[in-house]
C-alpha cells in the first residue's frame, strides 16, 4: 500500500497549517478546533518551515507558562521528516519508528499534499489485515 492510498482513505484530506509567527495560544485553538495532534508550520509562501505537536506545547508549558503568548516558531521542530504519496506504508512505518515521530507531512513535487499520523498508518494496516483474513477465510470455506 502507498501513502496516497492512506491519504485518500482519510475522512478529510485537508492539511491544517499555521504560520511560524502565530502564537502558541492560536496553535492550541486550531489543534482543538480540528481535533488533530499536530500542525504543519508553513511560511507566507506556503513553504514547509516545521511541524508542531501537542507534545511540543506540553513540554514547553512545563518549563514556562508564558509560552502561550510566544511564537509557534519558538517551539516547533524544524527537522521535519516528510514522505511522498508514492512511498510505501512499511517504509513510513520504519521511519516513524526509528525517529519516534507520530506525524509526517506528505510532500509531492514540492507541494504539501497531506499529513499522515501514526493512527492513520495503524488504521490502514488493520484494514489490510482484515482484508487478508477475509480472503483466507473465503478460500478455506469454499471447499
C-alpha positions as CSV (number, residue, x, y, z in Angstrom):
1,X,0.0,0.0,0.0
2,X,1.2,3.5,-0.8
3,X,0.9,6.7,1.2
4,X,-1.5,8.3,-1.3
5,X,-3.9,5.4,-0.7
6,X,-3.9,6.1,3.1
7,X,-4.4,9.9,2.4
8,X,-7.4,9.1,0.1
9,X,-8.9,6.9,2.9
10,X,-8.9,9.6,5.5
11,X,-12.2,11.3,6.3
12,X,-10.7,14.7,5.3
13,X,-7.6,15.4,3.1
14,X,-7.4,18.9,4.5
15,X,-4.0,19.8,5.9
16,X,-4.3,22.4,8.6
17,X,-1.3,24.7,8.7
18,X,-0.1,27.5,10.9
19,X,2.3,30.4,10.4
20,X,5.5,30.4,12.4
21,X,4.6,33.9,13.7
22,X,1.2,32.7,15.1
23,X,1.1,32.4,18.9
24,X,1.1,29.1,20.8
25,X,-2.4,30.1,22.1
26,X,-3.6,30.3,18.5
27,X,-2.0,26.9,17.8
28,X,-3.8,25.3,20.7
29,X,-7.1,26.7,19.4
30,X,-6.5,25.2,15.9
31,X,-5.5,21.8,17.4
32,X,-8.7,21.7,19.4
33,X,-10.9,23.1,16.6
34,X,-9.7,20.5,14.1
35,X,-9.2,17.7,16.6
36,X,-5.7,17.0,15.5
37,X,-2.4,16.3,17.3
38,X,0.0,18.3,15.1
39,X,0.0,21.1,12.6
40,X,2.4,21.8,9.7
41,X,4.1,25.1,10.0
42,X,4.3,27.0,6.7
43,X,5.9,30.3,5.8
44,X,4.0,33.1,3.9
45,X,4.8,31.4,0.6
46,X,3.5,28.0,1.8
47,X,7.0,26.6,2.2
48,X,7.3,23.9,4.9
49,X,9.0,25.5,7.8
50,X,8.4,22.9,10.5
51,X,5.9,20.9,12.5
52,X,4.5,21.4,15.9
53,X,2.5,19.0,18.1
54,X,0.6,18.8,21.3
55,X,3.7,17.3,22.9
56,X,5.8,20.3,22.0
57,X,3.2,22.6,23.7
58,X,3.1,20.4,26.8
59,X,6.8,20.2,27.2
60,X,7.2,24.0,26.9
61,X,4.3,24.7,29.2
62,X,6.0,22.6,31.8
63,X,9.0,24.9,31.6
64,X,7.3,28.2,31.2
65,X,3.5,29.0,31.2
66,X,4.3,32.3,29.3
67,X,4.9,30.2,26.2
68,X,1.3,30.6,25.3
69,X,2.0,34.1,24.0
70,X,5.2,33.1,22.3
71,X,5.5,32.4,18.5
72,X,5.0,28.9,17.2
73,X,8.5,29.2,15.8
74,X,9.9,29.1,19.3
75,X,8.6,25.5,20.0
76,X,8.3,23.9,16.5
77,X,10.5,21.2,15.2
78,X,12.4,22.3,12.1
79,X,14.0,18.9,11.3
80,X,10.9,17.6,9.5
81,X,10.8,14.1,8.1
82,X,8.5,14.0,5.1
83,X,7.3,11.4,2.7
84,X,5.8,11.3,-0.8
85,X,2.5,9.9,-1.9
86,X,4.3,7.1,-3.8
87,X,6.3,5.9,-0.7
88,X,5.2,2.6,0.8
89,X,3.4,2.4,4.1
90,X,6.0,-0.1,5.5
91,X,8.8,2.4,4.7
92,X,6.9,5.1,6.5
93,X,6.3,2.9,9.5
94,X,10.0,2.2,9.7
95,X,10.8,6.0,9.6
96,X,8.2,6.8,12.2
97,X,9.6,4.0,14.5
98,X,13.2,4.9,14.0
99,X,12.7,8.6,14.6
100,X,10.0,8.2,17.2
101,X,7.6,10.6,15.3
102,X,3.8,10.4,15.1
103,X,3.1,12.9,12.2
104,X,4.7,13.1,8.8
105,X,3.8,15.6,6.1
106,X,3.2,14.3,2.6
107,X,5.1,16.4,0.0
108,X,4.7,15.8,-3.7
109,X,6.5,17.9,-6.3
110,X,7.5,20.4,-3.5
111,X,3.8,20.9,-2.5
112,X,2.2,19.9,0.8
113,X,-0.5,17.3,-0.2
114,X,-1.3,15.7,3.1
115,X,-0.2,14.6,6.6
116,X,-0.1,11.1,7.9
117,X,-0.4,10.2,11.6
118,X,0.6,7.0,13.3
119,X,-3.2,6.4,13.8
120,X,-3.7,6.6,10.0
121,X,-0.9,4.1,9.5
122,X,-2.4,1.7,12.1
123,X,-5.9,2.0,10.7
124,X,-4.6,1.2,7.1
125,X,-2.6,-1.8,8.4
126,X,-5.6,-3.1,10.3
127,X,-7.7,-2.8,7.1
128,X,-5.1,-4.7,5.1
129,X,-5.0,-7.5,7.7
130,X,-8.8,-7.7,7.9
131,X,-8.9,-8.0,4.1
132,X,-6.3,-10.7,4.1
133,X,-8.2,-12.6,6.8
134,X,-11.4,-12.4,4.9
135,X,-9.7,-13.7,1.7
136,X,-8.2,-16.6,3.6
137,X,-11.5,-17.3,5.3
138,X,-13.3,-17.3,2.0
139,X,-10.7,-19.6,0.4
140,X,-10.8,-22.1,3.3
141,X,-14.6,-22.3,3.3
142,X,-15.0,-22.7,-0.4
143,X,-14.0,-26.4,-0.3
